[in-house]
Each structure stands twice: as C-alpha cells, then as structure tokens.
Amino acid sequence: MLSPYQPEPVELQRARQLMLSRPNECVALTHFFLQRKEIDPAQLVNSRQDFDHQEMAKHYRTREQSQAAWQIQALCQANDGSLVPADASINRAIMLAKQYRQTDIAATSLMIKAKLALAKKSPEQAKQLLDEAAKLLTDKSPSNLQEALSLLQASTLLHQHRVDDARLAFEQIRIQAQEDNQQVQQAWANYLLAEYYQLLQQDELALSHYVETLNLLGKRRQYYLKAMAAEKAANINVALGSGEQAIHYANLATSEFELLGNPSLLISSLLNLGRVTRTGSHDASLALVYFFNALDLAKILADTHHISQLYLEIGHSYRVLKIEAEAFHYLSLARASFERNHDSPRQVDALLQLGQLYMTQQEDGLALIQFKQALALAEQQKDVPRLIECHRLLAQLFESANNPTQALEHHKAYHDYYARASQINRLLTQSLVQDSEQQLQQERELAALRQTNQQAQQEKQRFTALAAGLTLIVPLLLYGWLRNHARNRRLQHNNLELQHSLLLESRTGLPNWRQLMQRLPQEMAKSQLRSEQWYLDEAEAQPFNDKIYYLLLHVPFMVDLSERLGLMHASALQKELGAYLKGRIHPKARLYDLREGQFIYVISQRQVNSLQHTITSLENMFAEFPSPFKLDQRLAIGIIGHPFLPKAPHALDDMRLGDILYLAMAAAHQLANQTDSRAWVELLAVDCQQAAFFNGDIRHCCIQAILKGLVKVNSSHNKQHIDWHALAPDRVMSI
C-alpha cells in the first residue's frame, strides 16, 4: 500500500488505464517510471531536513510504488504477448515484496505469476505458486485477493484436466458470489464454467453460461469480460446454426472491444464479426464492410499478422460474391503473406480458397495444383482438419473432371481422416472425464484415511468429554427444544393469520389492494409472454385474443355510507355486500375492494363471450343487491385490457396501466354526471406498434393518443360528449 501522504504517481495511474487498451504504451510508462531513484519513505519521515514531499514524489519512487510498477509492467507485457519479459518483471516484484516482508503484495505478485504460468500451459507451476500465495494471505488481507485466488485455483484445476474438481470449485464461487451480491465475481465464475462446458463439448450449456455472464454484467464497465463472453457466444451460435443470434453477439463483442480501446482486439473482433455475418446471414457484402474497416485499422498499426488474415477473408468474401478478379487479387496477397511469415496452416487455407476459385472458373488444372500444394503442406504439419478439407475438395474436383478412380481414392482418405478425428475427439473427452473421476476418487480415499486416523487418536478423549457433557446438557436441550417448538408453532399460526388478514379488506371481506399488487406482476408477466408468442408467430393472422380485462368500478353508495347510515348500519351493509358479491361474480373472475367506493373486477378474455354482457352483469349485480336503504347505484366503469399494446407488451408497467384505467373511469364519471345514469368507457389501443408514443407522462400521452386515433374509445353513451382536455392534469406553476 502507498504511504498516505504520497498518492499514486500519474505515470502509474495512466499505465493502469492503458493495461488492456494499449499495453505497449503501458510498458513504456512503467519502464520510464522505474528509471527513478528508489527512496525509503522512512528516511523522509525520520530526516530533520524539511523536504518538499510533492517535489520529491516527482523524482523518486517508494518501495510500494516500485512493486506496483513491476506488477503493472508484467501484466502489460503479457497483454502485449511478451510472456518471457513479463515473467522477469513479476519476479522482480516478488523479490521486492519478500525482501520488505509485505505479504499481501507478495501474494498478489505470485498470483500474477501463476496467471503467466497458465498462459504458458504450465498448470503444475501455477498450482505451486497459488499454494504459496494462499499461505501468505490472512484474515486481514483484502477480500478481493481471496476472491481472485479462488478463481485462479479453479482455473488451474481446469488446465490440469481435473474437470469435476474445477466444476465444483466454479459452482461454489458462483453461489458464494451470488449470496454476497458480488455480480462481477459471479460473472467470472459463470464465464469460466462456460469454458469448462466447452472443453467437454457441451455447447448449449456453455452458451447459456456465456449469456448469463452478459446478463449479470448488464451495463457495468467490464468491457473485456463482456466482449469475450459475447464473442464466444457468437461462435457457438454459428456452430448451432443460429445466425441471427450469432450476429447479435458478434456485434455486441465488437462494441465492447471498441469501448475497451484496444485496437488489436478490435481488429480480431471485426474479423470475427465479418466471418459470422458471412456465415450466419449469408451476407458477404456486409462482411466485406467489416473486413475493410479492420484492414484500415490494421494498416495503421502495421499489424502484418491481422493484415494477412484479412486478405484471406476479403478474398473469400469476393469469391462468395463471384467477383473473381478481386477474389484472386486478395487471395494471392494472403497466400504470399502467409508463405513469407511461414504460417503454413493459413497458407493451406489460402491455397484451398484459390483452388475453389479456379474450379469456379473451370480451370481444373490450376485448381489441382493449388489443392496438391495445400495437401502437401497439411501432411507436413499433420493438420487433420485441413487434411479432411483437402481430400474433400480433391474428390469433388476429380468427380467434376470425370475421373472416378482418383475421386474414390480421395473420398476414402477423406472418410478415414474424418473418422479418426471423430474417434480421437471422443476418446479425449472420455479420457478427461475418466481421469478426473479417478483422481477425485483417489483424493477422497486419502482424505477418508486421514480422517479415520485423526478420529482414532481423539476418540477416547472425545467420548469421555461427550458423555459428561451430555449428562448435564441433554435435559436442558430437550426442555429448550420443546419450549421453542411450541413457541414457533404459535408464532407461525399468528403469522399466517396476519398475512391472511392483510390481504383482505376488513369491511367487506373481499381481496384488497395488497392482494391485487401481490398477484398483478405475475399475472402481467404471463400475459406479456403470451402476447410475445402471438407476435412472433408469423403464421398467426388473427388479432390478439388472450387479454385480461381490468374493470375499475366506482360504486357511489359506498363512498359516504358511514355518514349517511351511521357506523353500525354501514358496517353491517358492507359485510352483507361482500358476502353477496362473492356469490355473484364469475367463478374464473376476481373482485378487489380498493376502498373509497372503488372495486377492480379482473377476468380473462377467454371467459368473456361479450364485454357488453359482462358489464351488464356487473351493473345488475349491484342493482339487485338487497338492502332496506335507498342506495345510489349509478356505476361508473373504466375498462382496459392487458396487454394494452399487444405488439409491445413491455412498454407499459402496472403503474402506467393503472393511470390509463383511472383515466377511463374519469371519462365514465363525466358521462354519468351528464346523463345522470350508469356509464362505462373502454380504452383500446389500435392494432399497431405505437409504444414510443406513450413515452412520457402517461395520462397526457394517452389523451393525445385518443385525440389522434391511436387509442379507440368504446362507451355506453355518445363518446363525443367526453371532454378529454378537461381530464388532463393541471400543473401549478411556481414563479
């Protein structure tokens, strides 16, 4: 940790920012900083001279700053692909931390060195380093160090092909992070679990974990992790034949890499986006746009490795588009570049593309030369996937040239290599699982033996202590258990009664607003799901007919019942009304008492043969209520259906739908006051997707939608008599 009077230097702050985006500049900054002279802060504190600490900080570095600089430099060198210099840098950090006995910093450096060991395919070395780091951490160490250690230990198990142990470790990390609400840690565990499932060729499970990683991160600025998860999700979707999803995730990966600011990673992402676009949507023209954007960026960076790959992909795309001259030009550039860089595998890819181009031009002789040269290179490298492709294309070429003998020979070679590759892949997967199970069984047996040995040594002492303790404690425990059991049962019973009473309106015994709000989200979610399924069903030509109707009733005689009749008569009448309404409503409908004379009647459209018939039944239900008192039964009813916008069901939440429902009831009040009779108003959105029109104050937007014809109005009376402007909320402006 840095001294409190000495903040982290600007060079190191900038280096941290450039660690992923521009690692070469990060290395230069740390190298420049390490040219400063190291000084012990204790010398400054104990010195009698009056040092200017800010001036000294510009020319010197402390021990802690030196260690941080070596750590940052190692990570930047690794991100830049220089693993050997990175190892040397982190060794300096480890040496300094041990020299000054700074255990947490030493543990951090050891974990960085373990990451480098994993990058160099040395999991055993990584395990030794992590074991050493674990011994240095204490209860006072920062929690993020322990979290990083557990992830690295699980990753090391995966690199050691101890797949079951790795899966259990990742699951434990994920569950613990979920309990602690640490979404970034949980996202990393999900991402590494996805890699585990990819190793076992379980692509669907891997894809679900990559998608879950993206969902957990949301809008967090974890650009690198989100980009990697999105890119791998795109590649799996391509393999599964989900072209649209593949393009979606490839675009997301490119956007995240662009936000990250690392041009090399952005080039790779554009390259992958182009491939996915060409394969997933068969749009080679759009793929060329991505490839040329990447090529411009690669030329600026003088990145010959990516330039060669882009030449190959551009040539491939032109070949798909049948623009043969451009295809030949870029494929020739790619082949020459790969040959110059001694990249035999990709040279084979370029030769195969050129051969297919010659086949299209019916130049069978030139195509044969390309395929033969590609076959020779693939045989030198013993590259089975490319050997399979070479023999497949040669068989196709000889078939088109009416040479069945040669075609049959290459068909046999193709099938032999394919069967061998499939068998090796299957055996490798089985071996990974079997090796893991054997190792896990051995470790379990060793652990059981150790536990048995410890139990044998302590058995006599434990038995004596346990017997004496039980003699004293068991009666007390039994009494305490019985007392707590009785108390818990009583509290549970009281809790259930309280929960039940909280969900009912005490005056009428009907479900109240709490019960409505408890059920409304699940009810709306199911309705939204059915609406989405209807909208995505292209064969469905009929309008959406699976709504839930919400009818907001205003019952005038319930508003001032206590004032007119007195508490005793009002209370009796309300209880009678509640019992009466329970027996009159539709068996598949629900009625909620919202107080103040307002009720909500909820019924599915499937149970409604005619909305007019349902409204009439409700009006008759209140009109036929037997009472010795004269009651004002001029109901005002507002009606809407959910989803209000079937093609955009998520556009409006429960609060905004409630506002629309109250607007409908307010309009019904107008009609009731004008006609001195019962009135109802239904608001119904027309069958088009107008979700954006409702963005803003919902009452104002809905009134505007009614006036513009986007929301249809049905009513019991002439709807032209409704003054919608009068229903708009008036705002009091302060001067």
PyMOL commands that set and color helices and strands:
alter all, ss='L'
color gray80, all
select helices_A, chain A and resi 10-17+23-33+41-46+53-57+63-79+83-99+103-119+123-136+143-159+163-179+183-199+203-217+223-240+243-260+263-280+284-301+304-320+324-340+344-360+364-381+384-400+404-502+513-536+556-558+561-565+567-584+605-607+611-623+649-651+654-675+691-694+698-707+719-721+724-727
alter helices_A, ss='H'
color red, helices_A
select strands_A, chain A and resi 37-38+60-61+548-554+590-593+598-604+636-642+679-685+711-715
alter strands_A, ss='S'
color yellow, strands_A
deselect
rebuild
show_as cartoon
